[in-house]
Amino acid sequence: MLYEHRESGEQVDITCFAADPSWSRVTRADGAGLNIRTVDVNANWKQVPNQTVQLSGRADIGSAGES
Amino acid sequence: MATGIALAMRATMLDFVFQGATATAPGATAAFGLKDTDPGDANGSGTEPTSGTGNYGRAATNTNFGTTNWNASTTGSNPATVTNKLSVAFPTSNAAWSTGATTLGFFILMSSATVGSGTFYARGTVTPATAVNATGITLSFPASQLSFTNAFT
């Protein structure tokens, strides 16, 4: 689950280990993280709902854009 | 721009026209992968996320070649363009796909849904280049947002 700090806006991802649910990994947006035995999410944090990012993709064929 | 059809297919298309060679259509299966940097014209560069890491996998629904998934190319104007009929989505992440804020700014069109496998058909740019660094993120190309333009002049 993704959580966002209500004041700073920093986000962390908390993922439960499937092999050992008593452990979780907390990961920052920059990739740094650590494993924690007990995670207590207090009221300073709010859960971020799943998000869909809509993309566009383009390939130019046979033009000056192709390389 | 770092986009286009695969190097091998360019020769096939030219030989079809100038050599009278037989051009065999690709098989029906097509899938999209993502890469962090330009895959190059033979898919020899750039890094695709590891299969299963954060639930990454290629987008293989609504992607196969044929009239069900792809609009007919435009005619009578330049460039001719083909677009996707239906939304093409990657699996929703359940963790980061890559370390840190690495963005995925390129797609590859492949003959296989298996990461690391298949024949390379084409590559293109993805806008916006996006980092999947958390759980619960779904990357999706809505209908008509995947375009292949052919501007042979």
Backbone of each chain as ProteinMPNN parsed JSONL, in Angstrom:
{"seq_chain_A": "MLYEHRESGEQVDITCFAADPSWSRVTRADGAGLNIRTVDVNANWKQVPNQTVQLSGRADIGSAGES", "coords_chain_A": {"N_chain_A": [[0.832, -1.187, 0.0], [0.406, 2.25, -0.711], [1.413, 5.108, 1.023], [0.915, 8.468, 2.09], [2.506, 11.238, 3.569], [0.792, 13.516, 5.531], [1.563, 16.183, 5.895], [4.141, 16.708, 4.711], [3.916, 15.5, 2.259], [5.456, 13.462, 1.364], [5.886, 10.194, 0.046], [5.558, 6.762, 0.867], [6.006, 3.303, 0.266], [4.491, 0.48, 1.495], [5.039, -2.815, 1.773], [3.989, -6.047, 2.31], [5.787, -8.948, 3.182], [5.348, -11.824, 1.379], [6.304, -14.315, 2.023], [6.799, -14.171, 4.712], [4.674, -12.83, 6.563], [4.866, -11.32, 8.86], [6.764, -9.484, 8.529], [7.513, -6.418, 6.902], [8.316, -4.349, 4.076], [9.431, -1.099, 3.827], [9.444, 1.413, 1.533], [10.899, 4.246, 0.09], [10.152, 6.895, -2.282], [12.438, 7.343, -3.747], [13.629, 4.955, -3.855], [15.083, 4.016, -1.695], [14.978, 1.944, 1.183], [13.791, -0.109, 3.924], [13.532, -3.069, 5.917], [10.947, -3.896, 8.149], [9.742, -5.061, 11.243], [7.363, -4.571, 12.648], [4.819, -2.516, 11.572], [3.399, 0.523, 12.183], [0.983, 2.53, 11.222], [0.286, 5.782, 11.655], [-1.987, 8.556, 12.301], [-0.847, 10.61, 10.929], [-0.403, 9.867, 8.421], [-1.79, 9.088, 5.252], [-3.594, 6.774, 3.254], [-2.807, 6.22, -0.122], [-4.833, 5.998, -2.878], [-5.117, 3.42, -5.43], [-3.707, 4.16, -8.596], [-4.223, 5.061, -11.984], [-2.203, 5.581, -14.697], [-2.438, 7.336, -17.556], [-1.172, 6.859, -20.706], [0.478, 7.907, -23.739], [1.653, 6.567, -26.776], [4.091, 6.572, -29.363], [5.282, 5.8, -32.555], [7.372, 6.566, -35.159], [7.636, 5.861, -38.492], [9.725, 5.461, -41.246], [10.35, 8.123, -41.615], [11.981, 11.274, -41.029], [12.143, 11.095, -38.384], [12.699, 8.526, -37.688], [15.174, 6.327, -36.511]], "CA_chain_A": [[0.0, 0.0, 0.0], [1.139, 3.511, -0.779], [0.956, 6.072, 2.024], [1.448, 9.823, 1.911], [2.539, 12.026, 4.787], [-0.19, 14.591, 5.345], [2.176, 17.518, 5.871], [5.254, 16.855, 3.76], [3.571, 14.941, 0.959], [6.341, 12.344, 1.015], [5.175, 8.928, -0.083], [6.286, 5.516, 1.105], [5.28, 2.105, -0.123], [4.627, -0.565, 2.505], [4.715, -4.09, 1.152], [4.117, -7.177, 3.217], [6.472, -10.1, 2.605], [4.448, -12.969, 1.257], [6.898, -15.492, 2.677], [6.775, -13.971, 6.159], [3.798, -11.661, 6.691], [5.155, -10.513, 10.044], [7.726, -8.474, 8.109], [7.139, -5.57, 5.777], [9.371, -3.47, 3.575], [8.999, 0.28, 3.624], [10.292, 1.946, 0.466], [10.658, 5.629, -0.308], [10.014, 7.102, -3.727], [13.748, 7.295, -4.398], [14.078, 3.568, -3.871], [15.667, 3.608, -0.427], [13.979, 1.279, 2.008], [14.257, -1.016, 4.946], [12.57, -4.065, 6.373], [10.484, -3.584, 9.492], [8.964, -6.168, 11.796], [6.016, -4.096, 12.946], [4.551, -1.216, 10.972], [2.242, 1.177, 12.778], [0.694, 3.733, 10.433], [-0.53, 6.665, 12.482], [-2.907, 9.476, 11.617], [-0.12, 11.566, 10.102], [-0.268, 9.304, 7.07], [-3.039, 8.67, 4.616], [-3.372, 5.816, 2.183], [-3.009, 6.74, -1.474], [-5.554, 4.994, -3.656], [-4.494, 2.983, -6.676], [-3.795, 5.176, -9.633], [-3.982, 4.672, -13.367], [-1.508, 6.608, -15.458], [-2.774, 7.199, -18.963], [-0.006, 7.157, -21.529], [0.386, 7.828, -25.188], [2.861, 6.013, -27.36], [4.179, 6.945, -30.775], [6.416, 5.333, -33.334], [7.418, 7.151, -36.505], [8.281, 4.925, -39.408], [10.018, 5.967, -42.578], [10.441, 9.576, -41.645], [13.211, 11.764, -40.444], [12.133, 10.755, -36.972], [13.155, 7.162, -37.445], [16.624, 6.207, -36.413]], "C_chain_A": [[0.877, 1.251, 0.0], [0.538, 4.492, 0.227], [1.638, 7.417, 1.794], [1.387, 10.575, 3.225], [1.679, 13.28, 4.597], [0.44, 15.972, 5.247], [3.234, 17.653, 4.779], [4.901, 16.364, 2.362], [4.465, 13.8, 0.533], [5.545, 11.046, 0.994], [6.107, 7.761, 0.229], [5.376, 4.355, 0.737], [5.532, 1.028, 0.934], [4.127, -1.872, 1.909], [4.97, -5.215, 2.139], [4.837, -8.32, 2.507], [5.512, -11.287, 2.569], [4.988, -14.169, 2.028], [6.866, -15.375, 4.193], [5.977, -12.706, 6.457], [4.057, -10.823, 7.942], [6.17, -9.416, 9.729], [7.165, -7.686, 6.938], [8.366, -4.794, 5.313], [8.769, -2.101, 3.292], [9.971, 0.929, 2.639], [9.904, 3.378, 0.145], [10.588, 5.727, -1.826], [11.353, 7.025, -4.446], [14.358, 5.904, -4.369], [14.695, 3.094, -2.578], [14.597, 2.958, 0.446], [14.605, 0.414, 3.076], [13.124, -1.959, 5.354], [12.223, -3.815, 7.842], [9.571, -4.706, 9.979], [7.521, -5.747, 12.051], [5.831, -2.692, 12.368], [3.281, -0.651, 11.59], [2.019, 2.482, 12.02], [-0.238, 4.621, 11.242], [-1.315, 7.665, 11.633], [-2.191, 10.524, 10.777], [-0.005, 11.104, 8.646], [-1.644, 8.926, 6.537], [-2.722, 7.724, 3.455], [-3.674, 6.469, 0.832], [-3.723, 5.673, -2.309], [-4.785, 4.596, -4.906], [-4.686, 4.051, -7.749], [-3.505, 4.569, -10.999], [-3.343, 5.841, -14.095], [-1.798, 6.371, -16.932], [-1.622, 7.713, -19.813], [-0.404, 7.302, -22.983], [1.725, 7.317, -25.699], [2.895, 6.299, -28.844], [5.455, 6.368, -31.387], [6.315, 5.926, -34.727], [8.242, 6.248, -37.408], [8.534, 5.632, -40.731], [10.074, 7.469, -42.679], [11.773, 9.984, -41.055], [13.302, 11.416, -38.971], [12.656, 9.381, -36.67], [14.674, 7.115, -37.417], [16.985, 4.777, -36.074]], "O_chain_A": [[1.936, 1.295, 0.625], [-0.677, 4.682, 0.281], [2.788, 7.484, 1.36], [0.368, 10.564, 3.915], [1.833, 14.007, 3.615], [-0.105, 16.847, 4.575], [3.216, 18.614, 4.011], [5.528, 16.774, 1.384], [4.269, 13.223, -0.536], [4.652, 10.83, 1.814], [7.291, 7.784, -0.107], [4.154, 4.42, 0.877], [6.684, 0.709, 1.226], [2.948, -2.015, 1.584], [6.047, -5.309, 2.728], [4.529, -8.626, 1.356], [4.948, -11.69, 3.586], [4.226, -14.941, 2.611], [6.903, -16.39, 4.888], [6.553, -11.626, 6.59], [3.518, -9.724, 8.066], [6.412, -8.529, 10.547], [6.44, -8.218, 6.096], [9.325, -4.609, 6.062], [7.748, -1.969, 2.616], [11.175, 0.983, 2.888], [8.728, 3.687, -0.048], [10.914, 4.786, -2.549], [11.403, 6.679, -5.627], [15.488, 5.709, -4.817], [14.826, 1.888, -2.368], [13.441, 3.384, 0.44], [15.823, 0.237, 3.111], [11.941, -1.678, 5.159], [13.101, -3.555, 8.665], [8.743, -5.226, 9.232], [6.581, -6.467, 11.716], [6.616, -1.789, 12.657], [2.219, -1.271, 11.527], [2.791, 3.429, 12.169], [-1.393, 4.273, 11.486], [-1.297, 7.61, 10.403], [-2.823, 11.246, 10.006], [0.43, 11.85, 7.769], [-2.529, 8.503, 7.28], [-1.708, 7.871, 2.772], [-4.67, 7.176, 0.675], [-3.232, 4.55, -2.418], [-3.918, 5.33, -5.381], [-5.703, 4.744, -7.789], [-2.66, 3.686, -11.144], [-3.876, 6.95, -14.107], [-1.444, 5.329, -17.486], [-1.164, 8.845, -19.658], [-1.481, 6.875, -23.398], [2.78, 7.598, -25.131], [1.862, 6.275, -29.513], [6.54, 6.444, -30.812], [5.287, 5.8, -35.392], [9.393, 5.923, -37.114], [7.659, 6.315, -41.262], [9.858, 8.022, -43.757], [12.578, 9.15, -40.64], [14.381, 11.434, -38.378], [13.02, 9.085, -35.531], [15.354, 7.779, -38.2], [18.165, 4.453, -35.943]]}, "seq_chain_B": "MATGIALAMRATMLDFVFQGATATAPGATAAFGLKDTDPGDANGSGTEPTSGTGNYGRAATNTNFGTTNWNASTTGSNPATVTNKLSVAFPTSNAAWSTGATTLGFFILMSSATVGSGTFYARGTVTPATAVNATGITLSFPASQLSFTNAFT", "coords_chain_B": {"N_chain_B": [[14.462, 11.949, -32.238], [13.694, 8.706, -31.244], [12.541, 6.349, -32.498], [10.673, 3.852, -34.314], [10.4, 1.279, -36.863], [11.523, -2.122, -36.633], [14.937, -2.785, -37.415], [15.41, -5.062, -39.011], [12.955, -5.397, -40.227], [12.738, -3.232, -41.887], [14.356, -3.758, -44.113], [12.982, -5.941, -45.099], [10.609, -4.764, -45.925], [11.497, -3.043, -47.965], [12.63, -4.862, -49.759], [10.345, -6.177, -50.465], [9.092, -4.32, -52.075], [11.063, -3.564, -54.022], [12.455, -5.824, -54.801], [10.603, -7.675, -55.342], [10.18, -9.55, -53.477], [8.794, -12.038, -51.279], [6.789, -11.039, -48.665], [6.218, -11.97, -45.522], [3.571, -11.826, -43.299], [3.728, -10.889, -39.837], [3.246, -13.21, -37.112], [0.127, -13.636, -35.29], [0.369, -12.91, -32.63], [1.106, -10.302, -30.427], [2.778, -8.094, -28.239], [3.345, -5.594, -25.748], [6.201, -4.134, -24.307], [8.08, -2.295, -21.829], [10.696, 0.126, -21.627], [13.554, 1.734, -20.121], [15.357, 3.41, -21.416], [16.253, 4.383, -24.793], [15.526, 1.724, -26.919], [16.897, 1.219, -29.237], [17.425, 0.384, -32.774], [17.43, -2.319, -33.064], [16.589, -3.41, -30.76], [18.613, -3.543, -28.861], [19.423, -2.201, -26.651], [18.729, -0.284, -23.635], [16.723, -0.988, -20.721], [14.467, -3.408, -19.714], [11.981, -3.796, -17.211], [12.288, -6.364, -14.713], [10.731, -9.486, -15.147], [7.912, -10.116, -13.216], [8.883, -8.716, -11.032], [7.58, -6.557, -8.794], [5.245, -7.192, -9.981], [5.541, -6.756, -12.667], [4.883, -7.184, -16.098], [4.572, -7.912, -19.583], [2.291, -6.048, -21.639], [-0.363, -7.667, -22.939], [-2.938, -7.968, -23.688], [-5.555, -7.171, -25.85], [-3.806, -6.568, -27.855], [-2.907, -8.182, -29.927], [-2.181, -8.618, -33.414], [-4.429, -7.601, -35.982], [-7.827, -6.967, -37.073], [-9.494, -6.734, -34.902], [-8.19, -5.504, -32.793], [-6.824, -3.34, -33.85], [-7.076, -0.278, -35.551], [-7.827, 0.373, -39.003], [-5.348, 1.639, -41.241], [-4.954, 5.121, -41.895], [-5.885, 6.621, -44.988], [-4.894, 8.373, -47.941], [-3.687, 10.567, -46.884], [-0.78, 12.081, -45.478], [1.239, 11.642, -42.655], [0.459, 8.114, -43.021], [-1.435, 6.46, -40.573], [-1.694, 4.123, -37.931], [-3.701, 3.077, -35.254], [-4.436, 1.939, -31.897], [-7.385, 0.077, -31.111], [-8.513, -0.551, -28.677], [-8.158, -0.228, -25.106], [-4.905, -0.623, -23.785], [-3.269, -2.167, -21.28], [-0.841, -2.425, -18.661], [0.11, -4.871, -16.176], [-1.094, -4.187, -12.884], [0.994, -2.656, -10.541], [2.503, -4.246, -7.701], [4.515, -3.539, -6.172], [7.58, -1.652, -6.414], [8.78, -1.353, -9.765], [11.305, -0.842, -10.546], [14.467, 0.384, -9.373], [14.321, 3.205, -7.373], [13.7, 6.333, -8.956], [13.573, 5.682, -11.633], [12.492, 6.24, -14.84], [10.147, 5.038, -17.269], [10.35, 5.378, -20.511], [10.022, 4.439, -23.055], [8.502, 2.199, -25.415], [8.403, -1.214, -26.48], [7.486, -3.231, -29.178], [6.639, -6.488, -29.381], [6.849, -10.018, -30.329], [6.112, -11.734, -28.388], [4.663, -12.384, -25.193], [6.273, -12.918, -23.12], [8.674, -11.711, -20.99], [11.816, -10.708, -22.137], [11.791, -12.323, -24.304], [10.971, -13.175, -27.751], [10.318, -11.806, -31.075], [11.494, -8.713, -32.185], [9.61, -5.97, -33.165], [9.05, -3.18, -33.315], [9.701, 0.128, -31.977], [8.935, 2.805, -29.717], [8.177, 6.063, -28.357], [7.112, 6.873, -25.033], [4.693, 8.798, -23.458], [3.506, 10.473, -20.62], [6.928, 9.888, -19.679], [7.24, 7.503, -17.195], [7.69, 6.662, -13.777], [7.445, 3.65, -12.097], [7.227, 3.198, -9.018], [6.016, 2.248, -6.789], [3.328, 0.528, -5.13], [0.175, -0.38, -6.632], [-0.043, 1.021, -9.049], [-1.161, 1.514, -12.287], [-0.288, 1.364, -15.582], [-1.469, 2.597, -18.598], [-2.449, 2.55, -21.987], [-4.83, 4.364, -23.414], [-7.558, 3.843, -25.782], [-6.677, 4.537, -29.13], [-4.376, 5.871, -28.442], [-1.98, 4.732, -28.901], [0.14, 5.033, -31.463], [1.214, 4.378, -34.754], [3.012, 5.722, -37.183], [3.456, 6.168, -40.643], [5.565, 7.585, -42.771], [6.739, 7.424, -45.275], [8.378, 8.975, -47.875]], "CA_chain_B": [[13.437, 10.934, -31.992], [14.256, 7.358, -31.227], [11.404, 5.478, -32.704], [10.629, 3.286, -35.646], [10.193, -0.137, -37.06], [12.767, -2.843, -36.408], [15.911, -2.742, -38.501], [15.218, -6.207, -39.893], [11.723, -5.245, -40.994], [12.927, -2.208, -42.915], [14.864, -4.435, -45.301], [11.909, -6.778, -45.624], [9.66, -3.898, -46.63], [12.113, -2.559, -49.201], [12.751, -5.994, -50.679], [8.99, -6.447, -50.941], [8.797, -3.375, -53.152], [12.057, -3.46, -55.092], [12.955, -7.129, -55.21], [9.488, -8.598, -55.574], [10.299, -10.619, -52.495], [7.598, -12.349, -50.503], [6.809, -10.505, -47.306], [5.312, -12.739, -44.684], [3.065, -11.053, -42.165], [4.071, -11.463, -38.536], [2.188, -13.987, -36.479], [-0.907, -12.801, -34.685], [0.672, -12.497, -31.261], [1.887, -9.083, -30.225], [2.74, -7.633, -26.852], [4.141, -4.4, -25.504], [7.045, -4.025, -23.132], [8.538, -0.94, -21.531], [12.132, 0.249, -21.352], [13.922, 3.008, -19.512], [16.033, 4.244, -22.413], [16.008, 4.005, -26.189], [15.877, 0.322, -27.203], [17.672, 1.106, -30.465], [16.66, -0.167, -33.892], [17.426, -3.781, -33.004], [16.273, -3.717, -29.362], [19.846, -3.971, -28.22], [19.774, -1.363, -25.504], [17.62, -0.014, -22.724], [16.444, -2.067, -19.775], [13.072, -3.713, -19.415], [11.861, -4.301, -15.843], [12.361, -7.815, -14.577], [9.432, -10.145, -15.073], [7.443, -10.474, -11.883], [9.271, -7.735, -10.027], [6.479, -5.603, -8.641], [4.163, -7.679, -10.853], [5.719, -6.311, -14.052], [4.762, -8.109, -17.218], [4.21, -7.203, -20.817], [0.87, -5.864, -21.931], [-0.641, -8.644, -24.0], [-4.382, -8.023, -23.929], [-5.968, -6.181, -26.858], [-2.611, -6.165, -28.588], [-2.594, -9.029, -31.073], [-2.434, -8.012, -34.721], [-5.707, -7.939, -36.596], [-8.82, -5.892, -37.091], [-10.165, -6.609, -33.61], [-7.45, -4.636, -31.872], [-6.134, -2.223, -34.514], [-7.815, 0.457, -36.579], [-7.193, 0.399, -40.313], [-4.533, 2.834, -41.414], [-5.561, 6.228, -42.614], [-5.467, 6.658, -46.388], [-5.062, 9.663, -48.613], [-2.993, 11.663, -46.21], [0.545, 11.71, -45.006], [1.583, 10.229, -42.716], [-0.556, 7.114, -42.709], [-1.33, 6.153, -39.142], [-2.464, 3.03, -37.337], [-3.842, 3.246, -33.806], [-5.093, 0.839, -31.169], [-8.83, 0.236, -30.927], [-8.916, -0.802, -27.294], [-7.165, 0.123, -24.093], [-3.817, -1.576, -23.559], [-2.8, -1.879, -19.918], [0.146, -3.295, -18.034], [-0.356, -5.339, -14.871], [-0.984, -3.231, -11.776], [2.163, -2.947, -9.704], [2.321, -4.529, -6.28], [5.744, -2.992, -5.587], [8.299, -0.918, -7.451], [9.312, -2.128, -10.895], [12.725, -0.57, -10.696], [15.014, 1.104, -8.236], [14.24, 4.656, -7.351], [12.808, 7.101, -9.822], [13.831, 5.362, -13.032], [11.275, 6.35, -15.635], [10.017, 4.184, -18.441], [10.003, 6.342, -21.54], [9.972, 3.814, -24.378], [7.856, 0.893, -25.517], [8.833, -2.139, -27.526], [6.432, -4.11, -29.684], [7.3, -7.787, -29.493], [5.988, -11.129, -30.74], [5.897, -12.614, -27.241], [4.292, -11.765, -23.921], [7.269, -13.287, -22.12], [9.756, -10.731, -20.882], [13.098, -11.231, -22.581], [11.611, -13.238, -25.435], [10.182, -12.733, -28.892], [10.882, -11.019, -32.163], [11.312, -7.267, -32.023], [8.959, -5.38, -34.33], [9.12, -1.718, -33.384], [9.855, 0.826, -30.709], [8.404, 4.159, -29.752], [8.284, 6.837, -27.127], [5.971, 6.865, -24.118], [4.475, 10.113, -22.841], [4.76, 10.906, -20.025], [7.8, 8.851, -19.132], [6.682, 7.326, -15.849], [8.35, 5.744, -12.852], [6.565, 2.809, -11.294], [8.062, 3.003, -7.835], [5.156, 1.961, -5.649], [2.258, -0.406, -5.429], [-1.11, 0.193, -7.017], [0.047, 1.87, -10.234], [-1.486, 0.855, -13.546], [0.028, 2.134, -16.775], [-2.455, 2.234, -19.604], [-2.614, 3.318, -23.214], [-6.24, 4.356, -23.828], [-7.795, 3.644, -27.209], [-6.155, 5.536, -30.08], [-3.2, 6.571, -27.914], [-0.784, 4.091, -29.435], [0.089, 5.317, -32.892], [2.342, 4.028, -35.62], [2.847, 6.561, -38.365], [4.343, 5.819, -41.739], [5.707, 8.803, -43.577], [7.643, 7.218, -46.418], [8.18, 10.046, -48.864]], "C_chain_B": [[14.087, 9.56, -32.092], [13.121, 6.372, -31.34], [11.527, 4.81, -34.059], [10.405, 1.798, -35.658], [11.543, -0.833, -36.94], [13.65, -2.828, -37.655], [15.658, -3.869, -39.498], [13.981, -6.035, -40.769], [11.853, -4.175, -42.068], [13.401, -2.858, -44.214], [13.783, -5.289, -45.934], [10.934, -5.942, -46.435], [10.244, -3.4, -47.95], [12.254, -3.678, -50.225], [11.387, -6.373, -51.246], [8.673, -5.56, -52.145], [9.778, -3.526, -54.315], [12.563, -4.808, -55.605], [11.832, -8.097, -55.556], [9.51, -9.759, -54.603], [8.973, -10.838, -51.767], [7.758, -11.788, -49.094], [5.763, -11.248, -46.485], [4.874, -11.907, -43.491], [3.503, -11.695, -40.856], [2.939, -12.351, -38.032], [1.224, -13.067, -35.751], [-0.49, -12.214, -33.341], [1.539, -11.25, -31.226], [1.734, -8.655, -28.771], [3.657, -6.427, -26.713], [4.953, -4.547, -24.218], [7.461, -2.582, -22.952], [10.037, -0.956, -21.269], [12.431, 1.655, -20.825], [14.585, 3.956, -20.508], [15.79, 3.667, -23.798], [16.446, 2.561, -26.463], [16.781, 0.168, -28.426], [16.888, 0.381, -31.543], [16.722, -1.679, -33.986], [17.135, -4.272, -31.584], [17.498, -4.198, -28.607], [20.23, -3.147, -27.015], [18.523, -1.022, -24.711], [17.352, -1.228, -21.852], [14.956, -2.204, -19.545], [12.99, -4.205, -17.971], [11.862, -5.83, -15.816], [10.965, -8.41, -14.43], [9.082, -10.508, -13.64], [7.85, -9.508, -10.793], [8.196, -6.656, -9.938], [5.291, -5.938, -9.519], [4.312, -7.176, -12.282], [5.538, -7.469, -15.022], [4.406, -7.308, -18.442], [2.696, -7.086, -20.949], [0.522, -6.725, -23.135], [-2.133, -8.833, -24.227], [-4.767, -6.863, -24.84], [-4.808, -5.726, -27.724], [-2.343, -6.993, -29.837], [-2.948, -8.336, -32.38], [-3.779, -8.479, -35.268], [-6.707, -6.815, -36.419], [-9.548, -5.721, -35.763], [-9.493, -5.55, -32.739], [-6.869, -3.382, -32.513], [-7.025, -1.598, -35.571], [-7.062, 0.362, -37.902], [-6.413, 1.697, -40.46], [-5.295, 3.898, -42.183], [-5.053, 6.202, -44.058], [-5.666, 8.066, -46.936], [-4.414, 10.829, -47.925], [-1.647, 11.163, -45.72], [0.802, 12.367, -43.658], [0.361, 9.334, -42.523], [-0.346, 6.677, -41.264], [-2.22, 4.988, -38.767], [-2.53, 3.261, -35.834], [-4.56, 2.045, -33.204], [-6.574, 1.126, -30.98], [-9.232, 0.23, -29.456], [-7.79, -0.423, -26.339], [-6.152, -1.012, -23.913], [-3.185, -1.245, -22.215], [-1.756, -2.887, -19.468], [-0.4, -3.771, -16.687], [-0.153, -4.278, -13.788], [0.178, -3.617, -10.874], [1.744, -3.335, -8.286], [3.585, -4.188, -5.488], [6.435, -2.239, -6.71], [8.782, -1.854, -8.547], [10.809, -1.941, -11.056], [13.175, 0.236, -9.493], [14.814, 2.608, -8.397], [13.29, 5.236, -8.357], [13.096, 6.865, -11.295], [12.528, 5.406, -13.815], [11.331, 5.418, -16.838], [9.489, 5.066, -19.57], [9.883, 5.772, -22.943], [9.167, 2.515, -24.317], [8.524, 0.077, -26.611], [7.645, -2.995, -27.9], [7.091, -5.429, -30.046], [6.299, -8.864, -29.904], [5.634, -12.039, -29.577], [5.529, -11.813, -25.995], [5.306, -12.068, -22.829], [8.422, -12.29, -22.131], [11.076, -11.399, -21.281], [13.005, -12.119, -23.801], [10.903, -12.528, -26.581], [10.961, -11.957, -29.932], [10.524, -9.555, -31.963], [10.728, -6.684, -33.303], [9.175, -3.878, -34.43], [9.333, -1.146, -31.991], [9.29, 2.225, -30.842], [8.561, 4.826, -28.402], [6.979, 6.761, -26.329], [5.884, 8.228, -23.447], [3.319, 10.052, -21.856], [5.608, 9.709, -19.624], [7.484, 8.73, -17.637], [7.516, 6.347, -15.034], [7.289, 4.95, -12.099], [7.365, 2.414, -10.059], [7.236, 2.739, -6.577], [4.111, 0.931, -6.076], [1.033, 0.341, -5.934], [-1.093, 1.104, -8.217], [-0.241, 1.032, -11.482], [-1.151, 1.794, -14.694], [-0.864, 1.654, -17.907], [-2.36, 3.152, -20.813], [-4.099, 3.273, -23.571], [-6.357, 4.132, -25.334], [-7.281, 4.836, -28.005], [-4.912, 6.269, -29.589], [-1.895, 5.864, -28.231], [-0.81, 4.304, -30.938], [1.395, 4.934, -33.578], [2.137, 4.801, -36.915], [3.89, 6.187, -39.4], [4.409, 6.994, -42.696], [6.731, 8.613, -44.686], [7.363, 8.288, -47.464], [9.18, 9.896, -49.986]], "O_chain_B": [[14.937, 9.321, -32.95], [12.791, 5.658, -30.394], [12.391, 5.168, -34.859], [10.245, 1.151, -34.623], [12.587, -0.208, -37.125], [13.166, -2.854, -38.787], [15.69, -3.642, -40.708], [13.963, -6.477, -41.918], [11.135, -4.219, -43.067], [12.897, -2.539, -45.291], [13.674, -5.358, -47.158], [10.486, -6.357, -47.503], [9.533, -3.348, -48.954], [12.026, -3.47, -51.416], [11.291, -6.838, -52.382], [8.059, -6.009, -53.112], [9.36, -3.607, -55.47], [13.048, -4.902, -56.733], [12.087, -9.212, -56.011], [8.936, -10.816, -54.864], [8.147, -9.932, -51.661], [8.758, -12.044, -48.423], [4.565, -11.148, -46.747], [5.7, -11.355, -42.765], [3.635, -12.916, -40.777], [1.802, -12.238, -38.49], [1.472, -11.869, -35.614], [-0.949, -11.136, -32.963], [2.564, -11.16, -31.902], [0.68, -8.84, -28.162], [4.618, -6.267, -27.465], [4.457, -5.016, -23.194], [7.222, -1.744, -23.821], [10.577, -1.934, -20.752], [11.684, 2.608, -21.046], [14.389, 5.17, -20.44], [15.197, 2.598, -23.949], [17.611, 2.218, -26.259], [17.368, -0.895, -28.63], [15.82, -0.171, -31.279], [16.129, -2.266, -34.891], [17.41, -5.426, -31.256], [17.43, -5.139, -27.816], [21.279, -3.386, -26.416], [17.412, -1.416, -25.066], [17.71, -2.353, -22.202], [14.271, -1.234, -19.222], [13.857, -4.966, -17.542], [11.48, -6.486, -16.785], [10.13, -7.898, -13.684], [9.874, -11.138, -12.939], [7.227, -9.479, -9.731], [7.944, -5.935, -10.903], [4.436, -5.091, -9.776], [3.341, -7.163, -13.038], [5.993, -8.586, -14.776], [3.985, -6.156, -18.343], [1.937, -7.911, -20.44], [1.058, -6.525, -24.225], [-2.538, -9.779, -24.902], [-4.357, -5.722, -24.624], [-4.828, -4.621, -28.266], [-1.616, -6.544, -30.723], [-3.901, -7.559, -32.443], [-4.2, -9.613, -35.039], [-6.459, -5.841, -35.708], [-10.155, -4.678, -35.52], [-10.164, -4.795, -32.035], [-6.464, -2.458, -31.807], [-7.645, -2.292, -36.377], [-5.834, 0.281, -37.93], [-6.771, 2.722, -39.88], [-6.16, 3.602, -43.008], [-3.916, 5.804, -44.312], [-6.495, 8.835, -46.45], [-4.581, 11.972, -48.349], [-1.425, 9.961, -45.572], [0.593, 13.574, -43.534], [-0.64, 9.746, -41.937], [0.787, 6.544, -40.8], [-3.356, 4.88, -39.229], [-1.524, 3.602, -35.211], [-5.197, 1.255, -33.901], [-6.972, 2.262, -30.723], [-10.168, 0.919, -29.049], [-6.628, -0.314, -26.729], [-6.505, -2.191, -23.894], [-2.628, -0.162, -22.037], [-1.793, -4.056, -19.853], [-1.285, -3.13, -16.12], [0.848, -3.561, -13.79], [0.319, -4.779, -10.492], [0.763, -2.821, -7.748], [3.704, -4.504, -4.304], [5.932, -2.192, -7.833], [9.147, -3.001, -8.287], [11.493, -2.786, -11.634], [12.361, 0.706, -8.699], [15.111, 3.185, -9.443], [12.205, 4.703, -8.589], [12.886, 7.756, -12.118], [11.576, 4.695, -13.493], [12.398, 5.067, -17.343], [8.319, 5.449, -19.574], [9.671, 6.509, -23.905], [9.156, 1.825, -23.298], [9.127, 0.617, -27.539], [6.885, -3.432, -27.035], [7.979, -5.487, -30.897], [5.085, -8.668, -29.843], [4.921, -13.024, -29.766], [6.026, -10.707, -25.78], [5.208, -11.53, -21.726], [9.057, -12.064, -23.16], [11.402, -12.495, -20.826], [14.02, -12.617, -24.287], [10.326, -11.452, -26.42], [12.089, -11.518, -29.709], [9.393, -9.214, -31.618], [11.274, -6.874, -34.389], [9.453, -3.36, -35.512], [9.17, -1.827, -30.978], [9.18, 2.763, -31.944], [9.021, 4.218, -27.435], [5.894, 6.606, -26.891], [6.876, 8.745, -22.933], [2.232, 9.611, -22.231], [5.084, 8.651, -19.274], [7.463, 9.724, -16.912], [7.984, 5.332, -15.548], [6.353, 5.519, -11.537], [8.088, 1.417, -10.064], [7.688, 2.972, -5.456], [4.041, 0.532, -7.238], [0.874, 1.538, -5.693], [-2.023, 1.888, -8.406], [0.362, -0.02, -11.695], [-1.68, 2.904, -14.764], [-0.996, 0.453, -18.143], [-2.212, 4.367, -20.681], [-4.584, 2.225, -23.997], [-5.37, 4.222, -26.063], [-7.433, 5.988, -27.6], [-4.44, 7.194, -30.251], [-0.821, 6.345, -27.868], [-1.704, 3.798, -31.616], [2.495, 5.135, -33.063], [1.184, 4.548, -37.653], [5.049, 5.924, -39.078], [3.423, 7.344, -43.345], [7.497, 9.525, -44.999], [6.219, 8.472, -47.88], [9.183, 10.697, -50.921]]}, "name": "protein", "num_of_chains": 2, "seq": "MLYEHRESGEQVDITCFAADPSWSRVTRADGAGLNIRTVDVNANWKQVPNQTVQLSGRADIGSAGESMATGIALAMRATMLDFVFQGATATAPGATAAFGLKDTDPGDANGSGTEPTSGTGNYGRAATNTNFGTTNWNASTTGSNPATVTNKLSVAFPTSNAAWSTGATTLGFFILMSSATVGSGTFYARGTVTPATAVNATGITLSFPASQLSFTNAFT"}
